[in-house]
Amino acid sequence: MEKNSLPENGNPRRMFLKTSATALAGFYIVPRHVLGGPGFKAPSDKLRIAGIGVGGKGYSDIKAFYDSGNAEIIALCDVDDERAARSVADYPKAAYYRDYRKMLEKEHQNIDAVSVSTADHNHAVQALSAMQLGKHVYVQKPLTHDIYEARILTKAAEKYKVVTQMGNQGASGDGVRKMREWYAAGLIGEAKSVWCWTDRPVWPQGVEWPKASAKKAPKHLDWNLWLGTAPKKDFTENIHPFNWRGWWDYGTGALGDMACHIMEPPYRILDLGYPIEAECSVGSVYVGEFTRGYFPESCPPSSHITLKFRRPNGSLLDFHWMDGGIKPSRPDELGANEQMGDGGNGVIIEGTRGKMMCDTYGLNPRLLPLSLNDSISVKETLPRVSGNIGGHYAQWVNACIAGYGSKEFQELSSPFSIAGPLTETVLMGNLAIRSYDYREPRADGKYNYPGRDIKLLWDGANMKVTNFDPANEFVKRAYPAGFELANI
């Protein structure tokens, strides 16, 4: 189904049934539920999904779509046959491909939607290719590898009028809604600062790129297809399927992995837009006495990022991110033996009248001190998602079936109109981190690091750092032939 052949409701099969029923007026039609039994749903009423990246998280994604009862898995795509084996076995009727481009070329008339669960560096080009065919898309977090890509996908969702969702399931949880209601009720006053932290990374970071090896990629893995939009390199062990997260060519570090889960609650609660400033400090790795290692291809072992946002009243909000086990100081209102966040991760929002805290995904929201939670009750004003966090997948499936602009579409938890600016904010932190390692040679053979101990001033509308131009090279990268990000 090409985009220009779609009727307004986005479901030509449903339109055909409606037209046929009108033409056959006067004839007795046996109800579908009688033919198929109670709860029967005809294939024509189900969302036909293709998965790109169907091992690991991709497997659980397509299973969640299928388990919603409103989806069929029509096609599967993965560069690693071994990782894809479980999905291939579970959905034997689905066509299987290694190259997403071939899958979209051959299957686009058979599918309605595409799920993307690949390494970060390939998200944007794969999602946009599907969107340009008029396919609804679900993309794992972070939405994209680069800020420019997030902006493009946000615009594409509106241009092509497709239903979108990012895979930050906590956005569908009750927790973030309860905290929005608390904030709207004025329980903590006006927000002054936000603190977010995670125990990630749980993969190597702050390390040297592995030494060259004569080993070739195993037969079950197409290494060049896995590289996709990344610079071409010889096969390197222990990058795929997990440790890629710690390398800038492929991943976005601890920030990219967890911030869309952890930063999302305060970002939504406070209705934040683009930050105006970013600065950071990062953990160092020493390879000798007074000799700091320099590993520009690898994300740092830990970092503390501070973003600033301009509030509607003109005040500035400090928004802190900490990873690698770094945490903020415990609030005075938290008892000595009371856990901060969920232990490894958490959020604290400090206001002029009080504080509130939650765990990863916005779970377990509570006011501080904890004794307040026994006596304060705020009326629910925001609709809840059926199934809470677990309903994130079904919510997207049902919105796709209902169509762009529908009530279900309007209620989506993380469409690209929301997920795109959130992702840009997350990746702004990585601009500061990457600027930290930017260096320029000196005449004496040493280097200057002009991106350290400064703050980046950010023009969000134009996606540009205005006071340190070298940082702008990380806003948008070059793409190799065959994997270009199309213009829209």
Secondary structure, 3 states (H helix, E strand, C coil): CCHHHCCCCCCHHHHHHHHHHHHCCCCCCCCHHHHHCCCCCCHHHCEEEEEECCCCHHHHHHHHHHHCCCEEEEEEECCEHHHHHHHHHHCCCCEEECCHHHHHHHHCCCCCEEEECCCHHHHHHHHHHHHCCCCEEEECCCCCCCHHHHHHHHHHHHHCCCCEEECCHHHHCHHHHHHHHHHHCCCCCCEEEEEEECCCCCCCCCCCCCCCCCCCCCCCECHHHHHCCCCCCCCCCCCCCCHHHHECCCCCHHHHHHHHHHCHHHHHHCCCCCCCEEEEEECCCEEECCEECCCCCECCCCEEEEEEEECCCCCEEEEEEEECCCCCCCCCCCCCCCCCCCCCCEEEEEECCCEEEECHHHCCCEEECHHHHHCCCCCCCCCCCCCHHHHHHHHHHHHHHHCCCCHHHHCCCCCHHHHHHHHHHHHHHHHHHHHHCCCEECCCCCEECCCCCCCEEEECCCCEECCCHHHHHHCCCCCCCCCCCCCC
